[in-house]
Amino acid sequence: MLLDLKTVVPQPDFQLDLEFENGERRRFDMRPLLAMKPWNRIATPAVFARVRVEYGTAVWPGEIDIAPETLYDDSVPLQADQLQGVAE
């Protein structure tokens, strides 16, 4: 099942707090990807923080993105005490 991303909030440790269209809130760790192309181009805090949602997925400057199914499948559910800026 393909779920579109509704909101994304970058965290200082290269993780993303995500909310999907089904209401699930999850955390995705980008650190393992940042040594690989094309994600190595967003491996600085200033660039990483410029993430936005477009076409149902996370996108950075230079049109660097990551598939929404990857974001969902490789993320973990957020607990209520972990919510940091994800829309209520």
PyMOL commands that place a pseudoatom at each C-alpha (Angstrom):
pseudoatom trace, name=CA, resn=MET, resi=1, chain=A, elem=C, hetatm=0, pos=[0.000, 0.000, 0.000]
pseudoatom trace, name=CA, resn=LEU, resi=2, chain=A, elem=C, hetatm=0, pos=[1.404, 3.374, -1.019]
pseudoatom trace, name=CA, resn=LEU, resi=3, chain=A, elem=C, hetatm=0, pos=[0.840, 6.149, 1.507]
pseudoatom trace, name=CA, resn=ASP, resi=4, chain=A, elem=C, hetatm=0, pos=[1.552, 9.783, 0.753]
pseudoatom trace, name=CA, resn=LEU, resi=5, chain=A, elem=C, hetatm=0, pos=[3.533, 11.850, 3.202]
pseudoatom trace, name=CA, resn=LYS, resi=6, chain=A, elem=C, hetatm=0, pos=[1.606, 14.793, 4.702]
pseudoatom trace, name=CA, resn=THR, resi=7, chain=A, elem=C, hetatm=0, pos=[4.222, 16.464, 6.890]
pseudoatom trace, name=CA, resn=VAL, resi=8, chain=A, elem=C, hetatm=0, pos=[7.939, 16.181, 7.511]
pseudoatom trace, name=CA, resn=VAL, resi=9, chain=A, elem=C, hetatm=0, pos=[9.942, 17.711, 10.351]
pseudoatom trace, name=CA, resn=PRO, resi=10, chain=A, elem=C, hetatm=0, pos=[13.745, 17.420, 10.223]
pseudoatom trace, name=CA, resn=GLN, resi=11, chain=A, elem=C, hetatm=0, pos=[15.472, 16.616, 13.495]
pseudoatom trace, name=CA, resn=PRO, resi=12, chain=A, elem=C, hetatm=0, pos=[19.032, 17.751, 14.343]
pseudoatom trace, name=CA, resn=ASP, resi=13, chain=A, elem=C, hetatm=0, pos=[20.388, 14.191, 14.223]
pseudoatom trace, name=CA, resn=PHE, resi=14, chain=A, elem=C, hetatm=0, pos=[19.506, 13.603, 10.533]
pseudoatom trace, name=CA, resn=GLN, resi=15, chain=A, elem=C, hetatm=0, pos=[16.232, 11.941, 11.340]
pseudoatom trace, name=CA, resn=LEU, resi=16, chain=A, elem=C, hetatm=0, pos=[12.831, 12.847, 9.949]
pseudoatom trace, name=CA, resn=ASP, resi=17, chain=A, elem=C, hetatm=0, pos=[9.592, 12.944, 11.893]
pseudoatom trace, name=CA, resn=LEU, resi=18, chain=A, elem=C, hetatm=0, pos=[6.862, 12.030, 9.432]
pseudoatom trace, name=CA, resn=GLU, resi=19, chain=A, elem=C, hetatm=0, pos=[3.091, 12.059, 9.274]
pseudoatom trace, name=CA, resn=PHE, resi=20, chain=A, elem=C, hetatm=0, pos=[1.409, 9.982, 6.587]
pseudoatom trace, name=CA, resn=GLU, resi=21, chain=A, elem=C, hetatm=0, pos=[-2.034, 10.423, 5.040]
pseudoatom trace, name=CA, resn=ASN, resi=22, chain=A, elem=C, hetatm=0, pos=[-3.430, 7.625, 7.214]
pseudoatom trace, name=CA, resn=GLY, resi=23, chain=A, elem=C, hetatm=0, pos=[-2.519, 9.633, 10.350]
pseudoatom trace, name=CA, resn=GLU, resi=24, chain=A, elem=C, hetatm=0, pos=[0.458, 7.488, 11.345]
pseudoatom trace, name=CA, resn=ARG, resi=25, chain=A, elem=C, hetatm=0, pos=[3.446, 9.327, 12.770]
pseudoatom trace, name=CA, resn=ARG, resi=26, chain=A, elem=C, hetatm=0, pos=[6.814, 7.715, 12.251]
pseudoatom trace, name=CA, resn=ARG, resi=27, chain=A, elem=C, hetatm=0, pos=[10.564, 8.457, 12.486]
pseudoatom trace, name=CA, resn=PHE, resi=28, chain=A, elem=C, hetatm=0, pos=[12.988, 7.751, 9.654]
pseudoatom trace, name=CA, resn=ASP, resi=29, chain=A, elem=C, hetatm=0, pos=[16.761, 7.695, 10.191]
pseudoatom trace, name=CA, resn=MET, resi=30, chain=A, elem=C, hetatm=0, pos=[18.580, 9.195, 7.175]
pseudoatom trace, name=CA, resn=ARG, resi=31, chain=A, elem=C, hetatm=0, pos=[22.093, 8.628, 8.573]
pseudoatom trace, name=CA, resn=PRO, resi=32, chain=A, elem=C, hetatm=0, pos=[22.729, 5.307, 6.742]
pseudoatom trace, name=CA, resn=LEU, resi=33, chain=A, elem=C, hetatm=0, pos=[21.893, 6.958, 3.396]
pseudoatom trace, name=CA, resn=LEU, resi=34, chain=A, elem=C, hetatm=0, pos=[23.949, 10.127, 3.756]
pseudoatom trace, name=CA, resn=ALA, resi=35, chain=A, elem=C, hetatm=0, pos=[27.187, 8.503, 2.571]
pseudoatom trace, name=CA, resn=MET, resi=36, chain=A, elem=C, hetatm=0, pos=[25.545, 7.464, -0.720]
pseudoatom trace, name=CA, resn=LYS, resi=37, chain=A, elem=C, hetatm=0, pos=[24.646, 9.441, -3.812]
pseudoatom trace, name=CA, resn=PRO, resi=38, chain=A, elem=C, hetatm=0, pos=[22.520, 11.500, -4.194]
pseudoatom trace, name=CA, resn=TRP, resi=39, chain=A, elem=C, hetatm=0, pos=[21.841, 11.899, -0.469]
pseudoatom trace, name=CA, resn=ASN, resi=40, chain=A, elem=C, hetatm=0, pos=[25.457, 12.806, 0.288]
pseudoatom trace, name=CA, resn=ARG, resi=41, chain=A, elem=C, hetatm=0, pos=[24.542, 16.269, -1.071]
pseudoatom trace, name=CA, resn=ILE, resi=42, chain=A, elem=C, hetatm=0, pos=[22.182, 16.866, 1.874]
pseudoatom trace, name=CA, resn=ALA, resi=43, chain=A, elem=C, hetatm=0, pos=[24.585, 15.643, 4.574]
pseudoatom trace, name=CA, resn=THR, resi=44, chain=A, elem=C, hetatm=0, pos=[24.974, 19.024, 6.263]
pseudoatom trace, name=CA, resn=PRO, resi=45, chain=A, elem=C, hetatm=0, pos=[22.502, 20.218, 8.903]
pseudoatom trace, name=CA, resn=ALA, resi=46, chain=A, elem=C, hetatm=0, pos=[21.670, 23.405, 6.980]
pseudoatom trace, name=CA, resn=VAL, resi=47, chain=A, elem=C, hetatm=0, pos=[20.738, 21.590, 3.772]
pseudoatom trace, name=CA, resn=PHE, resi=48, chain=A, elem=C, hetatm=0, pos=[19.076, 18.656, 5.526]
pseudoatom trace, name=CA, resn=ALA, resi=49, chain=A, elem=C, hetatm=0, pos=[16.782, 21.083, 7.370]
pseudoatom trace, name=CA, resn=ARG, resi=50, chain=A, elem=C, hetatm=0, pos=[15.422, 22.385, 4.050]
pseudoatom trace, name=CA, resn=VAL, resi=51, chain=A, elem=C, hetatm=0, pos=[13.307, 19.261, 3.484]
pseudoatom trace, name=CA, resn=ARG, resi=52, chain=A, elem=C, hetatm=0, pos=[9.727, 19.779, 2.306]
pseudoatom trace, name=CA, resn=VAL, resi=53, chain=A, elem=C, hetatm=0, pos=[6.805, 17.636, 1.152]
pseudoatom trace, name=CA, resn=GLU, resi=54, chain=A, elem=C, hetatm=0, pos=[6.118, 17.510, -2.584]
pseudoatom trace, name=CA, resn=TYR, resi=55, chain=A, elem=C, hetatm=0, pos=[4.102, 14.950, -4.492]
pseudoatom trace, name=CA, resn=GLY, resi=56, chain=A, elem=C, hetatm=0, pos=[3.567, 12.944, -1.327]
pseudoatom trace, name=CA, resn=THR, resi=57, chain=A, elem=C, hetatm=0, pos=[7.215, 12.481, -0.402]
pseudoatom trace, name=CA, resn=ALA, resi=58, chain=A, elem=C, hetatm=0, pos=[10.210, 14.231, 1.195]
pseudoatom trace, name=CA, resn=VAL, resi=59, chain=A, elem=C, hetatm=0, pos=[12.188, 16.461, -1.180]
pseudoatom trace, name=CA, resn=TRP, resi=60, chain=A, elem=C, hetatm=0, pos=[15.328, 18.580, -0.687]
pseudoatom trace, name=CA, resn=PRO, resi=61, chain=A, elem=C, hetatm=0, pos=[16.920, 21.295, -2.827]
pseudoatom trace, name=CA, resn=GLY, resi=62, chain=A, elem=C, hetatm=0, pos=[18.297, 19.921, -6.076]
pseudoatom trace, name=CA, resn=GLU, resi=63, chain=A, elem=C, hetatm=0, pos=[15.213, 17.689, -6.364]
pseudoatom trace, name=CA, resn=ILE, resi=64, chain=A, elem=C, hetatm=0, pos=[16.755, 15.042, -4.113]
pseudoatom trace, name=CA, resn=ASP, resi=65, chain=A, elem=C, hetatm=0, pos=[14.006, 12.823, -2.762]
pseudoatom trace, name=CA, resn=ILE, resi=66, chain=A, elem=C, hetatm=0, pos=[13.268, 9.483, -1.201]
pseudoatom trace, name=CA, resn=ALA, resi=67, chain=A, elem=C, hetatm=0, pos=[10.358, 7.211, -2.077]
pseudoatom trace, name=CA, resn=PRO, resi=68, chain=A, elem=C, hetatm=0, pos=[7.392, 7.406, 0.294]
pseudoatom trace, name=CA, resn=GLU, resi=69, chain=A, elem=C, hetatm=0, pos=[7.240, 3.618, 0.554]
pseudoatom trace, name=CA, resn=THR, resi=70, chain=A, elem=C, hetatm=0, pos=[10.873, 3.610, 1.726]
pseudoatom trace, name=CA, resn=LEU, resi=71, chain=A, elem=C, hetatm=0, pos=[10.076, 6.294, 4.282]
pseudoatom trace, name=CA, resn=TYR, resi=72, chain=A, elem=C, hetatm=0, pos=[7.182, 4.235, 5.585]
pseudoatom trace, name=CA, resn=ASP, resi=73, chain=A, elem=C, hetatm=0, pos=[8.697, 0.749, 5.443]
pseudoatom trace, name=CA, resn=ASP, resi=74, chain=A, elem=C, hetatm=0, pos=[12.033, 1.742, 7.000]
pseudoatom trace, name=CA, resn=SER, resi=75, chain=A, elem=C, hetatm=0, pos=[10.686, 4.025, 9.728]
pseudoatom trace, name=CA, resn=VAL, resi=76, chain=A, elem=C, hetatm=0, pos=[9.496, 3.303, 13.236]
pseudoatom trace, name=CA, resn=PRO, resi=77, chain=A, elem=C, hetatm=0, pos=[6.296, 4.492, 14.919]
pseudoatom trace, name=CA, resn=LEU, resi=78, chain=A, elem=C, hetatm=0, pos=[6.627, 7.601, 17.044]
pseudoatom trace, name=CA, resn=GLN, resi=79, chain=A, elem=C, hetatm=0, pos=[5.455, 7.471, 20.632]
pseudoatom trace, name=CA, resn=ALA, resi=80, chain=A, elem=C, hetatm=0, pos=[3.536, 10.456, 22.018]
pseudoatom trace, name=CA, resn=ASP, resi=81, chain=A, elem=C, hetatm=0, pos=[6.582, 11.611, 24.024]
pseudoatom trace, name=CA, resn=GLN, resi=82, chain=A, elem=C, hetatm=0, pos=[8.728, 11.673, 20.846]
pseudoatom trace, name=CA, resn=LEU, resi=83, chain=A, elem=C, hetatm=0, pos=[6.584, 14.105, 18.856]
pseudoatom trace, name=CA, resn=GLN, resi=84, chain=A, elem=C, hetatm=0, pos=[8.708, 17.159, 18.074]
pseudoatom trace, name=CA, resn=GLY, resi=85, chain=A, elem=C, hetatm=0, pos=[6.950, 19.460, 15.653]
pseudoatom trace, name=CA, resn=VAL, resi=86, chain=A, elem=C, hetatm=0, pos=[4.856, 16.874, 13.821]
pseudoatom trace, name=CA, resn=ALA, resi=87, chain=A, elem=C, hetatm=0, pos=[1.408, 18.381, 13.278]
pseudoatom trace, name=CA, resn=GLU, resi=88, chain=A, elem=C, hetatm=0, pos=[-1.100, 17.559, 15.993]
for i in range(1, 88): cmd.bond("trace and resi %d" % i, "trace and resi %d" % (i + 1))
show_as sticks, trace
zoom trace
